[in-house]
Amino acid sequence: MLKEKTNSPGLQADFYKPLSEGNIKKIANEALRILEKSGMLVFSKTAREAFRKAGAEVDESTKLVKMPRSLVEDAIASNPSSITLYSRDGGTDAVLEKNRVHFGTGGTAIYVLDPDTGKRRPSNINDVILCAQLTEALENIHVFTINVFPHEVKNQDDIDINRFFYSIDNTNKHVMGGVYSLEGCKKVVKMAEMIAGSEQKLREKPFVSFITLIISPFKIDDNYGEISCYLAEKELPVVVPTEPICGTTSPVTLAGNILVHVVETLGGIAMVQCVKKGAPGIFGSVGSITNLKTMDHVGGAIERAMIHAAVSQMAQYFGLPLYSTAGTTDAQEVDIQSAYESAMSSLLVSLSGANYIHDIAGLMEADLTVSFEKMIVDNEILGMCRRVMKGIEVNDDTLAADLIIEKGPGENYIAEEHTVKHMRDEFYTPRISIREKRDAVKDEKTAMENARNFLDELRTREKPSLLPPEVRDSILKTFPEIIKT
C-alpha cells in the first residue's frame, strides 16, 4: 500500500475571508496603537537593548517596552515578505508568501497513542523518529514540525539536539521545532551547519527553522527572547507566534482575540527586525477559545479556525509570512469527532490562504496527544483540502462544449481521448478511503483499518538514515548527548 509520491506544495487560496477590508484596516491600526500606547513586557536584556537602539521607549525598572508606530511599520517593511523553508532534497520546499498554503505537523505533544496497544502513554525519542518517517511518506504533509517530546532526555540543554537530530535523520522535508534553551538551540544550529557544509550555506538554504513564543498577554520572556535574538543574528527563520485564549489571556470575543494575536506577534517581528534588519521572522498564530465549563484551552472549536483564518488575512495585509494552526481536535480517540473537527478547521484555514498550517496532522486531545493513525487520516483530509484549493478550471478544453455537441444526446464519454487526458488529474484519489460497493470489498475493511495497515507496513519496512554516513558519524561524535536508539 505504500506508494511514495510528491505533490508540489504551495497552492494558492483566498476563498474564505471572515474579515472585510475595513475590518482589516481597523485591526491593523488598533494593533499599532496598542504597541505604542500600552506596549509589551520584555524580559530579555538583548531584546530590550535592541528595542532601545531602534527608538522604542524602554523602562528598565518595569521591563515595559513601548514601540512607536514608525518602528513597527519599519519592522514590517524590512521583514522578508517571502521565506522559503527548504527541504534537503528539494522535493518539498515550502515558500511562505502571499496566500500560498502548506501543511505540517506540530504541537510538541507529551503523549502518543501507542501503535501496538492503542493506549495513551508518554512520548519518547522513538516516537519522534516514527513521526518523521510518516511525514516523509505522506505526500500532503510538507513540513515536519517536531510534534512530540522525548521524555527520556532529562537535561534541558540536550532536548533540542536529540529532537532535531532524529528528525533530520528520518525525513528530507524541512524540519521546524520549538526550542527549550539557548544552549540547546546553539547545538542544533551547529549541527545544521555541519550538515549544510558551512554557516553561509545553511543561511542560504535553511532546512531547519525554529519556534519561540510570545507569552500572552503581551510578554516576551527572557529565554524565548534571547533565543529569538540569537536566531535573528544568525539570519535563520524564526517563528514568533502567540497563543491568546478567548476569555482568559485575551478578551472573550473573537475580534478581541484576533487583535491580541496581531499585537503580540507584530511585537515579535519588531524584536527580530530591531536585532537584524532583514532577518527572516515569521508571523504566527496558535490561539483558541476557552471551554467555559472548565476554563481549559479548546483544540477543535470551529471558532479557532475562524480566528486563524482572520489572522491569515492580517498577515497577507502586512505582507508577512505566516505560521498558522488548524486540524486539531479535542477527541481522545481517532473517531468521528476527531474527523469532523479536524476536517472543518483544516478546510477553513486552508481556504484563507494561511502560508504554513502546523498542527494539522496527527494532533488530538486539546493538543496534548499525537496519533500515528490520525496523521494518516489527516493526510487524506489534506488531500481533499488541496483539491478544493485547486478549484475548477474553466476553459474551452475543460468545458468540452465542442465534444458535447459532437457526441450529441444519449452518448457516453468513457472511451473519449478527452476522458483519458483528464481522468488522472481531475479528481483526488484517496489512499485509505473506501469507494467500492460493499460486495466489491473483499475483507470489508474500514478507512481506519487501512490507516493501521499503512502504519504497520511503514514500521516494518527498512528505513536507512537519510544523512550521509560520514556526516552522521561526525554529529554523533560531536554531540555525545544524543541518545542511541
N, C-alpha and C positions, 0 to 999 in steps of 0.2 A: 504493500500500500504506500510505502514511502516513495514519493516522487519529487525530486528537487526541481523547483522552477522559481524563477525570479521575475516578478513584475516590477517595472520601473516605478519607484515611489514618486511622490510629489504631484499627484493630481490636484488640479485647482478646483476650488469650490467657493461659492458665495450665495448659496440658496436660502440659508436661514439667517435672518438679521433681526434679532429681537429689539435692537435699538434703532431709532430714527437718526437721521443726520443731526437734527437738533439736540437729541439726547446725547449723542457722542460728544459734540462740542461743549455742552454744559458739563458733562462729567470731566472732560479734559480740563476745562477752566477751573472747576472746583478742586480738582486734584492739585493743580499748580498753586492755587490759593492756600490749600491746607499745608503743603510743604513749606510755603513761605511764611505763613502766619503761625502755624502750630508746630511744624517740624517733626523730627524723629529723634528718639534717644539712640545715641551711637556709642557703644561701649568699647569699640575698637580704637585704640590710640592712633594706629596708622590711618584708619579711615577718617577720624576727626581731623588729623593734620592735613590730609588731602582735601577735605571739605574746606578747611580754613584757607588754604592756599588758593582755592578756586573762588573764594569770595563769600562763603557761607558764614552765617552768624553762629559761632560756637561758644557755648557756655561750658567751661571745663568742670565747674562745680556740680552741675546737674547732668552733664553729658548730652544736653539738648542741642541739636543742630537744626537751624532754620535755613532753608535753601531758597535764595532769590529765584523768582520765575526765570530770569535770564540764565541762571546757572543750569537749571533743569532743562530748559529749552536747548541750551548749547550741548548738554549731555545727550539729549535725544538726537540732535543733528550729527554729533560726532560718533555715536554708536553705529556700527555697521548695520545696514538695512537688510543685508543678506549674509547668512552664516551657514557654511557647509559642515555638516557632521559627517566626516569621511569614513567610509568602510575601508578595511585594509586591502581588499581585493578589487575595489572599485565597483562592485556589483550593486550595492545599495546605498550610495551616497545620498544623504538627506539634506536637501537645500532648503533652509528655513528662510522664506521670504514671501512677501505679499500674502496670497491665500493658498499657497501650496501646502498640501496635507500629507503628513507621515505618521505612522503608528509605532508604538513601542510599549515595552513592559514598564514596570516601576512599582514603587511603594515601600521598598525595604521592609517587607512583612517579617514578622518574627515567628510565624508558624507556616507549615505547609500541611496539606492533606496528603498523608503518606501514600505513595502509589501502590504499595503492597497491601496495606491494611485498610486504607480509606479513612483512618483516624487522624485527627489533628495532633501534631507534635511540633516541638521547637525545631526551627530550620537549622541546617548545618552547611558546611562547605560543599558537600556533595550535591546539595540542592541548588547551590549557585551554579555548579557545573551542569546539572541537568537542565536548568532553565536556560542557560546559554546555548546548550546543544539544541533544545527545542526552538529557540529563536533562530538559530542557524537554519533549521529545517523548514520553518513556517514562512511561506512567501509573503504574507501580508503583514508581518512584523518586521519593520525596517531598522529599528534601533534597539539594542539591548540596554535598557536602564536596569542596573543590577537590583533585583527585586526581592531578595531575601537576605537575612542577617545570619552570619556564621557564628553560632553561639559558642563553639569550641575555642574561638580566638578570644583570649581573656585580656590581653594588653590592648588598650585603646589605640595605641600608635601602630599596631600590627593589623588592625581590621581592614584598612583600606588596601594595603598591598595584597592581602590574601583575596579579597573580593575581586579586585581588578585583574590580578594575575590569572585566576581561574576562569574569569570571564573572557579575557583576551585569548586564553589558551583553547577556548572551545567555541568561539564564533569569530568570523571575519567581519561581522557587522559592527557598526560603530558602538562603542561601549561608553555609557554615561553612568555616573554614580554619585550619590551623596558621599561626602567625606566626613570622617569623625574627628580628625585632629589635623593641625597644620603639619606636624611631623609626618603623619601618615600620608597626607596629600603630597608632600615633597617626595616621598618614596615612590609614589605612583608616577609622578612626573618624571623622575629619574629613570624608572623602568620603561616608560613610554619613549623616552629619548633614546634608550638603548635599542628598542625595537625599531624606531624610526631611522636610526643611524646618526642622528645629531639633534641638538636643540633646535636648530634652524629648520630641519626637515619636519620635525614634529609641529612647529609653529605654522609651517606652510600647509601641511595636510594633517590636522589633528584628528586622530582616530579615537581619541578619548575626550570626554568633556566632563564637567563637574557641576554638582548642585550644592549650593549653600542654602541659606534660608533667612528670610526676613521674619522676625517673630512678631506676630500680631498681638496687641495693636501697636504698630509704629516703633518697633525696636530692632536695631542691628546689634546683635550680641558680640562679645569680644572674639570668641572662637570663629564664628562664621564670618565676621567682618575681616579678621586677619587673613583667613583663607581666601576670601574674595579678593582682597587687595594683592595677595601673593599671585593669584592666578591672573589678575589683570596685568601685573608687571610681566608675567611670563607670556602674555598675549594668547592665552588658551581659553576656549569657550567656557564661560561660567554662567549658570542659570541662577538668577536671584529671585526665586519665587516666594510667594506668600500664601498663607493658608488661613484667612479670616473665616470665622464661623458665625453665621447669622444668629444674633441674639446673645452671643457670649463675647467674642472678640471683635465683632463688628455690629453695627445696627442690625436689627432683625429683618429689615426689608431687603429685598434683592438689590434694589438700586443702591442702598447704603453699603451693602457688601461689595458690589462691583466697584464703587468709589474707593473703598478701603484697599481692595486689590490693586487698583491703579496707583493710588498714592504710594503704597508700600513698595511695589516692585519698581516704580519710577525712582524711588529713593535708592533702591539697589543699583539701578542703571546709572544714576548720578554718581554713586560711590565709585563704581567701576571706571567711569569716564574721568572723574577727578583724579584717580590714580594714574590712568594711562589713556589719553585720548585715542580713540580708535580701537581699543581693546574689545574683543567680541563678547559683549554682555547680552544675555537672553532674558527678555521679559517673561514672567512666569506666574501662573495661577493654579492653585491647588484647593482652594477653599470649598466650603459646602454649607449646609444648613444644620440646625440643631434639632435633635429629637426632643420635643418639648415635654415628653413623658419622663425622660431620664437625664436630659441636658447633655447627652452624648453627641459626638460627631456622627453624621449620617453619610454613608458612602454612595448609596444608589438612588438618591432622590432625584426626580426629574428637574427640580429647581436647581440642583447642582449643575446639570447640563446647560440650563438656561443662563446661569451665571457665567460659565466658561465660554459659551457662545458669545455673550456680550463682551467679555474681556477680549475675545478674539477680534471683535470689531474695533475695540480700542487700540489693540496692538497694530492693526492694519492702519488705523488713523495716524498713529505716531510713526509708522514705518519701522517698527521694531520686530525682530524675530521673536516668536512666541513658543513657550513650553506650556502646554495646556494639560487638561485632565478630563478623562471620560472612561466609560466602560466598567466602572466599579459597581459593586453590589453589596447589600447588607446580608444576603443569604449566607447561611452557614454550610450549605451543601451545593453542589452543582445541580441545580434543579430548575423548575420553571421560573421561580423568582429571579434567580441569577441570570437566566436567559433574557427575560423581558427588561429587567433593569439595565443590564449591560448593553443590549441592543438599542434601546431607546436613547441612552445618553451617547453611545458611540455614534449613532447616526446624526443626532442633533449637532454635536460639537464638530463632527467631520464636515457637515454641510455649512458650518460657519466659516470654514477656511482656516481653522487653527493649524499652525505650522507643524508642530510636533506634539502629538497627543500621547502622553505617557499614562501608565496605569491601565491601559486599555486592553490588556491581555493577561488573564490569569488571576487577577486580584479580587478578593471577596472578603466577607465578614468585616465590613467597615474598614477595609484596607489593612487588616491585621494578618490575613492568611493568603497564601498562593496555592492554587490548584493546578497541577500539571495538565489534567484533562481539560480544565477550563481554558487554559492557554490555547488548546487545540480547537475547542468550541468557539472561542473568541476569534481565532484566525478565520473561521468560517463566516462569522458575523462581519468581520472587517472586509472580507472579500465582497460581501453584499454591499457594504458601505461604499467601497471603491467603485462597484458597478453603478450605483446611484450617482456618484460624483462624476462619472464619465458622461452621464446624461444621454440624451437621444440625439444622434447626429442626423440632421435633415439636409439632404442634397438630392440631386437628380438620381444618383446611384442608389442611395438608401431608400428613397421613396419608391423607386422602381415602377413609376407610372406607365412608362412605355411597355414594360414587361406585362403589367396587369392588362393593358389594352390588347397586347399581342396574344396573351393567353385566353382572354375572354372569360365569360361566366362558366362556372362548372368545372374548371380545370384546377389541378393542384400544382404545387411548385417543388415537389420533392426532388426531382431529377434535374432541376434547372441549374445552370452554371452560376447564376446569382446566389442560389442557396449554398452551393459548395464554397463560393468565395467568402461568404459572410458567416457561415454557421459556427466556425470555431472561435470567433472573437466578438460575436454579438451578445452572447449570453455568459453569465457567470457560471462556471462549472464547480460545484462543491466537492470537497474532499470526503466529508463524513455524512452528509445528509442523505436520506433515502428517498428517492423519487419514483422508484418502481412500485407497481401494484403489489398488494400483499402476496398473491400467489406466485409472483416472479422472484420474491426474495427467498433464497434457499434456507437460510438459517434464521430468518425473521430477526435480524439484528436491528438494534436501535442506533441512532446517531451517537449516543453516549458510549455504546459498546464499540463502535467504530473508532471513537476517540481513544478509548483504552487500548485497542489493538494497535493504533498508531504509536501510542506511547510505549507499549511493550516492545514493538519492533525496533523503535529507536534505542531503547535501553539495552537491547541485546546485540545491537549492531556494533561492530568495532569502530571506534571513533578516535583516530590518532590526533595528537596535538596539532594545532594549527599554527604553531610558532616554529620557525626554523630551529632544528635541534641545538645548534651551537648557541643561538640567542637564548633559548630556553635554559640551557645549562648555565650560561653566564648569569642569568637572572637568579636562578636558584642558589648559585654561589654567593652572589652579591647580597641576597636577602634570605639568610637562613631562617628567618622568622616565618617564611611561607610554610604552611603545614603540608606535609606529604600525605597524599591520598592513595 
